[in-house]
Amino acid sequence: MFQVYGYPVVEQVVSILANEMLLPIGEIININGYVMDWWHHPIPDAILVFENMDFREVARSDQYGYFKLFLPFYHKHCAVRIYVDGCLLYGARRICLRRRYFTFVLPWR
C-alpha cells in the first residue's frame, strides 16, 4: 500500500507494465474513501503523461475511460503521471516501456 493525498491505494496501481504486456492500473483502488471498480466504471477526461529527457506524450481518456497513444520508441525509460480533475492520481519517476502501442482503462472516482 502507498498513499495518494493521504489515502491508501492498492499496490496494483504500480504494476503498469510487466512481461511485455500492459497490465490494468489497479483492479480496485481506494481514494477519498470510495472503492472504485475499474472494469465497470471508467473515468473519462483523465490525463496521462509519458515523458523523458527528449520525449513527451500526453493523452486524454475517451468517454469509455480508455487511453490510446503511440510511443515512438522501444525499451526506453520514462516517467508516467496520471491526473484526474487536475489532481495527480498516480506517478512513477522511472518505468521501462516495452511496447509501442498502449490501450488501458482507469478506475472510476
LOSEMI-455487 format. One record per atom (N, C-alpha, C, O): residue number from 0; residue in three letters; atom name; x, y, z. Coordinates in steps of 0.02 Angstrom, whole numbers, m for minus. Example, Ala and Ser with C-alpha at 12.3 -4.5 7.8 and 13.67 -1.06 7.14 Angstrom:
! residues 2
0 / Ala / N / 660 / m284 / 390 .
0 / Ala / CA / 615 / m225 / 390 .
0 / Ala / C / 660 / m165 / 390 .
0 / Ala / O / 712 / m166 / 423 .
1 / Ser / N / 642 / m112 / 354 .
1 / Ser / CA / 684 / m53 / 357 .
1 / Ser / C / 645 / 2 / 394 .
1 / Ser / O / 670 / 57 / 402 .
END
This chain:
! residues 109
0 / Met / N / 42 / m60 / 0 .
0 / Met / CA / 0 / 0 / 0 .
0 / Met / C / 43 / 62 / 0 .
0 / Met / O / 97 / 64 / 31 .
1 / Phe / N / 20 / 113 / m35 .
1 / Phe / CA / 53 / 177 / m31 .
1 / Phe / C / m2 / 231 / m29 .
1 / Phe / O / m61 / 214 / m33 .
2 / Gln / N / 17 / 293 / m23 .
2 / Gln / CA / m32 / 345 / m11 .
2 / Gln / C / m37 / 393 / m71 .
2 / Gln / O / 13 / 409 / m103 .
3 / Val / N / m98 / 415 / m85 .
3 / Val / CA / m110 / 469 / m133 .
3 / Val / C / m151 / 521 / m95 .
3 / Val / O / m208 / 508 / m77 .
4 / Tyr / N / m122 / 579 / m85 .
4 / Tyr / CA / m155 / 632 / m46 .
4 / Tyr / C / m180 / 605 / 21 .
4 / Tyr / O / m235 / 623 / 43 .
5 / Gly / N / m140 / 561 / 52 .
5 / Gly / CA / m158 / 536 / 118 .
5 / Gly / C / m205 / 476 / 118 .
5 / Gly / O / m221 / 450 / 172 .
6 / Tyr / N / m227 / 454 / 59 .
6 / Tyr / CA / m273 / 398 / 55 .
6 / Tyr / C / m236 / 337 / 28 .
6 / Tyr / O / m195 / 344 / m17 .
7 / Pro / N / m251 / 277 / 54 .
7 / Pro / CA / m216 / 217 / 31 .
7 / Pro / C / m238 / 196 / m38 .
7 / Pro / O / m297 / 202 / m56 .
8 / Val / N / m191 / 171 / m77 .
8 / Val / CA / m206 / 145 / m144 .
8 / Val / C / m172 / 77 / m150 .
8 / Val / O / m115 / 70 / m130 .
9 / Val / N / m207 / 29 / m177 .
9 / Val / CA / m178 / m38 / m179 .
9 / Val / C / m118 / m41 / m226 .
9 / Val / O / m113 / m3 / m274 .
10 / Glu / N / m73 / m87 / m212 .
10 / Glu / CA / m9 / m91 / m245 .
10 / Glu / C / m15 / m105 / m320 .
10 / Glu / O / 32 / m91 / m357 .
11 / Gln / N / m71 / m133 / m342 .
11 / Gln / CA / m78 / m148 / m413 .
11 / Gln / C / m72 / m87 / m457 .
11 / Gln / O / m57 / m93 / m517 .
12 / Val / N / m84 / m28 / m430 .
12 / Val / CA / m77 / 33 / m469 .
12 / Val / C / m7 / 40 / m496 .
12 / Val / O / 3 / 69 / m550 .
13 / Val / N / 42 / 14 / m460 .
13 / Val / CA / 112 / 20 / m480 .
13 / Val / C / 127 / m24 / m541 .
13 / Val / O / 173 / m9 / m579 .
14 / Ser / N / 90 / m78 / m548 .
14 / Ser / CA / 106 / m127 / m600 .
14 / Ser / C / 75 / m108 / m667 .
14 / Ser / O / 24 / m137 / m687 .
15 / Ile / N / 105 / m61 / m701 .
15 / Ile / CA / 79 / m41 / m766 .
15 / Ile / C / 105 / m87 / m821 .
15 / Ile / O / 67 / m109 / m864 .
16 / Leu / N / 169 / m102 / m818 .
16 / Leu / CA / 198 / m144 / m870 .
16 / Leu / C / 232 / m204 / m839 .
16 / Leu / O / 267 / m198 / m788 .
17 / Ala / N / 222 / m262 / m868 .
17 / Ala / CA / 258 / m322 / m844 .
17 / Ala / C / 256 / m374 / m899 .
17 / Ala / O / 205 / m382 / m933 .
18 / Asn / N / 310 / m410 / m906 .
18 / Asn / CA / 314 / m465 / m955 .
18 / Asn / C / 295 / m443 / m1025 .
18 / Asn / O / 265 / m481 / m1063 .
19 / Glu / N / 313 / m382 / m1043 .
19 / Glu / CA / 300 / m353 / m1108 .
19 / Glu / C / 226 / m348 / m1124 .
19 / Glu / O / 207 / m343 / m1182 .
20 / Met / N / 184 / m349 / m1073 .
20 / Met / CA / 113 / m339 / m1082 .
20 / Met / C / 90 / m282 / m1037 .
20 / Met / O / 115 / m274 / m982 .
21 / Leu / N / 42 / m244 / m1061 .
21 / Leu / CA / 15 / m191 / m1021 .
21 / Leu / C / m35 / m219 / m971 .
21 / Leu / O / m80 / m256 / m990 .
22 / Leu / N / m27 / m201 / m908 .
22 / Leu / CA / m73 / m225 / m857 .
22 / Leu / C / m123 / m171 / m838 .
22 / Leu / O / m108 / m112 / m847 .
23 / Pro / N / m181 / m190 / m813 .
23 / Pro / CA / m229 / m140 / m790 .
23 / Pro / C / m200 / m99 / m732 .
23 / Pro / O / m160 / m125 / m693 .
24 / Ile / N / m220 / m37 / m728 .
24 / Ile / CA / m197 / 6 / m674 .
24 / Ile / C / m244 / m4 / m615 .
24 / Ile / O / m292 / 34 / m607 .
25 / Gly / N / m231 / m54 / m574 .
25 / Gly / CA / m269 / m63 / m513 .
25 / Gly / C / m339 / m88 / m525 .
25 / Gly / O / m383 / m49 / m546 .
26 / Glu / N / m352 / m151 / m513 .
26 / Glu / CA / m420 / m176 / m523 .
26 / Glu / C / m469 / m142 / m476 .
26 / Glu / O / m524 / m124 / m496 .
27 / Ile / N / m448 / m133 / m414 .
27 / Ile / CA / m489 / m94 / m367 .
27 / Ile / C / m442 / m48 / m330 .
27 / Ile / O / m392 / m71 / m302 .
28 / Ile / N / m456 / 16 / m329 .
28 / Ile / CA / m417 / 61 / m288 .
28 / Ile / C / m463 / 99 / m241 .
28 / Ile / O / m523 / 102 / m251 .
29 / Asn / N / m433 / 126 / m189 .
29 / Asn / CA / m472 / 163 / m138 .
29 / Asn / C / m441 / 232 / m132 .
29 / Asn / O / m384 / 239 / m112 .
30 / Ile / N / m480 / 282 / m148 .
30 / Ile / CA / m456 / 351 / m142 .
30 / Ile / C / m515 / 394 / m118 .
30 / Ile / O / m572 / 384 / m140 .
31 / Asn / N / m502 / 440 / m75 .
31 / Asn / CA / m554 / 483 / m46 .
31 / Asn / C / m610 / 443 / m14 .
31 / Asn / O / m668 / 466 / m11 .
32 / Gly / N / m593 / 383 / 10 .
32 / Gly / CA / m643 / 343 / 46 .
32 / Gly / C / m689 / 302 / 2 .
32 / Gly / O / m731 / 266 / 28 .
33 / Tyr / N / m682 / 306 / m64 .
33 / Tyr / CA / m726 / 269 / m109 .
33 / Tyr / C / m689 / 209 / m138 .
33 / Tyr / O / m629 / 213 / m153 .
34 / Val / N / m724 / 153 / m146 .
34 / Val / CA / m696 / 95 / m180 .
34 / Val / C / m717 / 99 / m254 .
34 / Val / O / m776 / 109 / m269 .
35 / Met / N / m668 / 91 / m298 .
35 / Met / CA / m682 / 100 / m369 .
35 / Met / C / m665 / 37 / m407 .
35 / Met / O / m610 / 10 / m399 .
36 / Asp / N / m711 / 15 / m447 .
36 / Asp / CA / m701 / m46 / m487 .
36 / Asp / C / m686 / m25 / m559 .
36 / Asp / O / m730 / 2 / m592 .
37 / Trp / N / m626 / m37 / m583 .
37 / Trp / CA / m606 / m10 / m648 .
37 / Trp / C / m641 / m45 / m705 .
37 / Trp / O / m645 / m16 / m759 .
38 / Trp / N / m666 / m106 / m696 .
38 / Trp / CA / m698 / m141 / m752 .
38 / Trp / C / m765 / m110 / m770 .
38 / Trp / O / m784 / m110 / m829 .
39 / His / N / m800 / m84 / m722 .
39 / His / CA / m869 / m63 / m734 .
39 / His / C / m878 / 13 / m736 .
39 / His / O / m930 / 36 / m760 .
40 / His / N / m830 / 51 / m712 .
40 / His / CA / m841 / 122 / m706 .
40 / His / C / m779 / 161 / m730 .
40 / His / O / m737 / 179 / m689 .
41 / Pro / N / m774 / 173 / m794 .
41 / Pro / CA / m715 / 209 / m820 .
41 / Pro / C / m716 / 283 / m804 .
41 / Pro / O / m769 / 312 / m790 .
42 / Ile / N / m658 / 313 / m805 .
42 / Ile / CA / m651 / 385 / m795 .
42 / Ile / C / m638 / 419 / m862 .
42 / Ile / O / m585 / 408 / m891 .
43 / Pro / N / m684 / 459 / m887 .
43 / Pro / CA / m670 / 498 / m947 .
43 / Pro / C / m629 / 560 / m929 .
43 / Pro / O / m630 / 583 / m872 .
44 / Asp / N / m596 / 588 / m979 .
44 / Asp / CA / m559 / 651 / m972 .
44 / Asp / C / m504 / 651 / m920 .
44 / Asp / O / m487 / 704 / m894 .
45 / Ala / N / m476 / 593 / m906 .
45 / Ala / CA / m415 / 591 / m865 .
45 / Ala / C / m355 / 605 / m911 .
45 / Ala / O / m359 / 593 / m971 .
46 / Ile / N / m300 / 629 / m883 .
46 / Ile / CA / m241 / 647 / m922 .
46 / Ile / C / m184 / 600 / m905 .
46 / Ile / O / m169 / 588 / m847 .
47 / Leu / N / m153 / 572 / m957 .
47 / Leu / CA / m95 / 528 / m949 .
47 / Leu / C / m35 / 562 / m981 .
47 / Leu / O / m39 / 586 / m1037 .
48 / Val / N / 21 / 565 / m945 .
48 / Val / CA / 82 / 596 / m970 .
48 / Val / C / 139 / 546 / m966 .
48 / Val / O / 156 / 522 / m911 .
49 / Phe / N / 170 / 531 / m1023 .
49 / Phe / CA / 233 / 494 / m1026 .
49 / Phe / C / 286 / 543 / m1047 .
49 / Phe / O / 276 / 580 / m1095 .
50 / Glu / N / 343 / 545 / m1013 .
50 / Glu / CA / 396 / 589 / m1035 .
50 / Glu / C / 464 / 568 / m1010 .
50 / Glu / O / 470 / 535 / m958 .
51 / Asn / N / 516 / 587 / m1048 .
51 / Asn / CA / 585 / 581 / m1026 .
51 / Asn / C / 622 / 642 / m1052 .
51 / Asn / O / 591 / 691 / m1071 .
52 / Met / N / 688 / 638 / m1054 .
52 / Met / CA / 728 / 697 / m1073 .
52 / Met / C / 711 / 724 / m1143 .
52 / Met / O / 712 / 784 / m1153 .
53 / Asp / N / 696 / 680 / m1190 .
53 / Asp / CA / 684 / 703 / m1258 .
53 / Asp / C / 617 / 680 / m1287 .
53 / Asp / O / 609 / 677 / m1348 .
54 / Phe / N / 570 / 665 / m1245 .
54 / Phe / CA / 505 / 643 / m1270 .
54 / Phe / C / 451 / 660 / m1220 .
54 / Phe / O / 461 / 655 / m1159 .
55 / Arg / N / 393 / 681 / m1246 .
55 / Arg / CA / 334 / 693 / m1203 .
55 / Arg / C / 272 / 676 / m1243 .
55 / Arg / O / 262 / 700 / m1298 .
56 / Glu / N / 230 / 634 / m1214 .
56 / Glu / CA / 167 / 615 / m1246 .
56 / Glu / C / 111 / 624 / m1196 .
56 / Glu / O / 115 / 599 / m1140 .
57 / Val / N / 60 / 660 / m1216 .
57 / Val / CA / 3 / 673 / m1172 .
57 / Val / C / m60 / 645 / m1206 .
57 / Val / O / m71 / 656 / m1265 .
58 / Ala / N / m100 / 608 / m1168 .
58 / Ala / CA / m161 / 580 / m1195 .
58 / Ala / C / m218 / 592 / m1146 .
58 / Ala / O / m208 / 597 / m1085 .
59 / Arg / N / m278 / 598 / m1173 .
59 / Arg / CA / m338 / 607 / m1132 .
59 / Arg / C / m383 / 545 / m1141 .
59 / Arg / O / m392 / 521 / m1197 .
60 / Ser / N / m410 / 519 / m1087 .
60 / Ser / CA / m453 / 461 / m1093 .
60 / Ser / C / m519 / 479 / m1126 .
60 / Ser / O / m546 / 534 / m1116 .
61 / Asp / N / m546 / 432 / m1165 .
61 / Asp / CA / m608 / 444 / m1201 .
61 / Asp / C / m668 / 433 / m1155 .
61 / Asp / O / m660 / 423 / m1094 .
62 / Gln / N / m728 / 434 / m1184 .
62 / Gln / CA / m789 / 428 / m1143 .
62 / Gln / C / m794 / 361 / m1108 .
62 / Gln / O / m832 / 354 / m1059 .
63 / Tyr / N / m756 / 311 / m1131 .
63 / Tyr / CA / m757 / 246 / m1100 .
63 / Tyr / C / m700 / 236 / m1051 .
63 / Tyr / O / m693 / 183 / m1021 .
64 / Gly / N / m659 / 288 / m1042 .
64 / Gly / CA / m604 / 284 / m995 .
64 / Gly / C / m540 / 255 / m1024 .
64 / Gly / O / m493 / 240 / m987 .
65 / Tyr / N / m537 / 247 / m1090 .
65 / Tyr / CA / m477 / 219 / m1122 .
65 / Tyr / C / m429 / 274 / m1145 .
65 / Tyr / O / m450 / 326 / m1170 .
66 / Phe / N / m365 / 260 / m1135 .
66 / Phe / CA / m312 / 300 / m1167 .
66 / Phe / C / m289 / 261 / m1228 .
66 / Phe / O / m282 / 200 / m1226 .
67 / Lys / N / m277 / 297 / m1284 .
67 / Lys / CA / m246 / 265 / m1342 .
67 / Lys / C / m190 / 311 / m1365 .
67 / Lys / O / m202 / 369 / m1381 .
68 / Leu / N / m129 / 285 / m1366 .
68 / Leu / CA / m73 / 326 / m1385 .
68 / Leu / C / m18 / 285 / m1417 .
68 / Leu / O / m14 / 224 / m1407 .
69 / Phe / N / 23 / 318 / m1456 .
69 / Phe / CA / 79 / 287 / m1491 .
69 / Phe / C / 143 / 316 / m1462 .
69 / Phe / O / 151 / 377 / m1459 .
70 / Leu / N / 190 / 273 / m1442 .
70 / Leu / CA / 254 / 295 / m1416 .
70 / Leu / C / 309 / 276 / m1465 .
70 / Leu / O / 315 / 217 / m1481 .
71 / Pro / N / 349 / 323 / m1489 .
71 / Pro / CA / 396 / 310 / m1544 .
71 / Pro / C / 462 / 281 / m1522 .
71 / Pro / O / 514 / 300 / m1550 .
72 / Phe / N / 462 / 236 / m1474 .
72 / Phe / CA / 525 / 205 / m1454 .
72 / Phe / C / 511 / 140 / m1418 .
72 / Phe / O / 455 / 128 / m1394 .
73 / Tyr / N / 561 / 98 / m1413 .
73 / Tyr / CA / 558 / 36 / m1376 .
73 / Tyr / C / 607 / 38 / m1318 .
73 / Tyr / O / 659 / 71 / m1322 .
74 / His / N / 591 / 4 / m1264 .
74 / His / CA / 638 / m8 / m1209 .
74 / His / C / 669 / 57 / m1183 .
74 / His / O / 727 / 57 / m1161 .
75 / Lys / N / 633 / 111 / m1184 .
75 / Lys / CA / 657 / 174 / m1156 .
75 / Lys / C / 627 / 182 / m1086 .
75 / Lys / O / 571 / 161 / m1073 .
76 / His / N / 665 / 214 / m1043 .
76 / His / CA / 639 / 230 / m977 .
76 / His / C / 609 / 300 / m978 .
76 / His / O / 635 / 345 / m1010 .
77 / Cys / N / 553 / 307 / m944 .
77 / Cys / CA / 523 / 373 / m941 .
77 / Cys / C / 480 / 378 / m877 .
77 / Cys / O / 469 / 328 / m843 .
78 / Ala / N / 457 / 437 / m864 .
78 / Ala / CA / 412 / 449 / m808 .
78 / Ala / C / 340 / 444 / m833 .
78 / Ala / O / 326 / 457 / m892 .
79 / Val / N / 295 / 425 / m789 .
79 / Val / CA / 224 / 424 / m807 .
79 / Val / C / 185 / 456 / m750 .
79 / Val / O / 198 / 445 / m691 .
80 / Arg / N / 135 / 497 / m770 .
80 / Arg / CA / 91 / 528 / m721 .
80 / Arg / C / 19 / 525 / m748 .
80 / Arg / O / 7 / 531 / m808 .
81 / Ile / N / m28 / 516 / m702 .
81 / Ile / CA / m98 / 514 / m720 .
81 / Ile / C / m135 / 565 / m677 .
81 / Ile / O / m130 / 565 / m615 .
82 / Tyr / N / m173 / 609 / m709 .
82 / Tyr / CA / m210 / 662 / m674 .
82 / Tyr / C / m285 / 651 / m684 .
82 / Tyr / O / m307 / 636 / m739 .
83 / Val / N / m322 / 660 / m631 .
83 / Val / CA / m395 / 659 / m634 .
83 / Val / C / m420 / 723 / m601 .
83 / Val / O / m405 / 737 / m543 .
84 / Asp / N / m460 / 761 / m639 .
84 / Asp / CA / m485 / 825 / m614 .
84 / Asp / C / m429 / 870 / m589 .
84 / Asp / O / m437 / 904 / m538 .
85 / Gly / N / m372 / 869 / m623 .
85 / Gly / CA / m316 / 912 / m605 .
85 / Gly / C / m274 / 887 / m547 .
85 / Gly / O / m223 / 918 / m531 .
86 / Cys / N / m293 / 831 / m517 .
86 / Cys / CA / m255 / 804 / m461 .
86 / Cys / C / m214 / 744 / m484 .
86 / Cys / O / m238 / 704 / m524 .
87 / Leu / N / m154 / 737 / m458 .
87 / Leu / CA / m112 / 681 / m476 .
87 / Leu / C / m139 / 618 / m443 .
87 / Leu / O / m141 / 613 / m381 .
88 / Leu / N / m159 / 569 / m484 .
88 / Leu / CA / m184 / 506 / m458 .
88 / Leu / C / m127 / 456 / m450 .
88 / Leu / O / m125 / 418 / m401 .
89 / Tyr / N / m81 / 455 / m498 .
89 / Tyr / CA / m26 / 408 / m496 .
89 / Tyr / C / 35 / 438 / m529 .
89 / Tyr / O / 29 / 472 / m580 .
90 / Gly / N / 93 / 425 / m501 .
90 / Gly / CA / 155 / 448 / m533 .
90 / Gly / C / 212 / 399 / m520 .
90 / Gly / O / 219 / 373 / m465 .
91 / Ala / N / 252 / 388 / m571 .
91 / Ala / CA / 312 / 347 / m564 .
91 / Ala / C / 369 / 382 / m600 .
91 / Ala / O / 360 / 404 / m657 .
92 / Arg / N / 426 / 389 / m568 .
92 / Arg / CA / 481 / 426 / m598 .
92 / Arg / C / 516 / 387 / m654 .
92 / Arg / O / 544 / 418 / m699 .
93 / Arg / N / 514 / 321 / m651 .
93 / Arg / CA / 551 / 282 / m700 .
93 / Arg / C / 517 / 215 / m713 .
93 / Arg / O / 515 / 172 / m669 .
94 / Ile / N / 491 / 206 / m773 .
94 / Ile / CA / 466 / 141 / m793 .
94 / Ile / C / 498 / 124 / m861 .
94 / Ile / O / 520 / 169 / m896 .
95 / Cys / N / 499 / 61 / m878 .
95 / Cys / CA / 528 / 39 / m942 .
95 / Cys / C / 470 / 22 / m989 .
95 / Cys / O / 429 / m21 / m975 .
96 / Leu / N / 468 / 56 / m1046 .
96 / Leu / CA / 417 / 43 / m1096 .
96 / Leu / C / 441 / m12 / m1142 .
96 / Leu / O / 494 / m7 / m1173 .
97 / Arg / N / 401 / m65 / m1148 .
97 / Arg / CA / 421 / m122 / m1189 .
97 / Arg / C / 379 / m129 / m1252 .
97 / Arg / O / 395 / m170 / m1296 .
98 / Arg / N / 327 / m90 / m1258 .
98 / Arg / CA / 284 / m94 / m1317 .
98 / Arg / C / 272 / m23 / m1343 .
98 / Arg / O / 282 / 25 / m1306 .
99 / Arg / N / 251 / m18 / m1405 .
99 / Arg / CA / 240 / 48 / m1434 .
99 / Arg / C / 168 / 70 / m1432 .
99 / Arg / O / 154 / 130 / m1432 .
100 / Tyr / N / 121 / 23 / m1430 .
100 / Tyr / CA / 51 / 42 / m1430 .
100 / Tyr / C / 20 / 23 / m1363 .
100 / Tyr / O / 32 / m32 / m1337 .
101 / Phe / N / m20 / 67 / m1335 .
101 / Phe / CA / m49 / 55 / m1270 .
101 / Phe / C / m123 / 73 / m1270 .
101 / Phe / O / m143 / 125 / m1297 .
102 / Thr / N / m163 / 31 / m1240 .
102 / Thr / CA / m233 / 47 / m1226 .
102 / Thr / C / m248 / 19 / m1157 .
102 / Thr / O / m238 / m40 / m1144 .
103 / Phe / N / m272 / 62 / m1113 .
103 / Phe / CA / m292 / 38 / m1047 .
103 / Phe / C / m344 / 83 / m1016 .
103 / Phe / O / m358 / 137 / m1041 .
104 / Val / N / m372 / 61 / m961 .
104 / Val / CA / m429 / 94 / m930 .
104 / Val / C / m410 / 118 / m860 .
104 / Val / O / m372 / 84 / m825 .
105 / Leu / N / m436 / 174 / m840 .
105 / Leu / CA / m429 / 198 / m772 .
105 / Leu / C / m490 / 179 / m730 .
105 / Leu / O / m545 / 172 / m757 .
106 / Pro / N / m481 / 171 / m665 .
106 / Pro / CA / m539 / 158 / m622 .
106 / Pro / C / m582 / 221 / m613 .
106 / Pro / O / m561 / 277 / m625 .
107 / Trp / N / m642 / 208 / m591 .
107 / Trp / CA / m690 / 263 / m579 .
107 / Trp / C / m672 / 299 / m515 .
107 / Trp / O / m638 / 272 / m472 .
108 / Arg / N / m695 / 361 / m509 .
108 / Arg / CA / m683 / 400 / m448 .
108 / Arg / C / m724 / 373 / m390 .
108 / Arg / O / m720 / 399 / m335 .
END
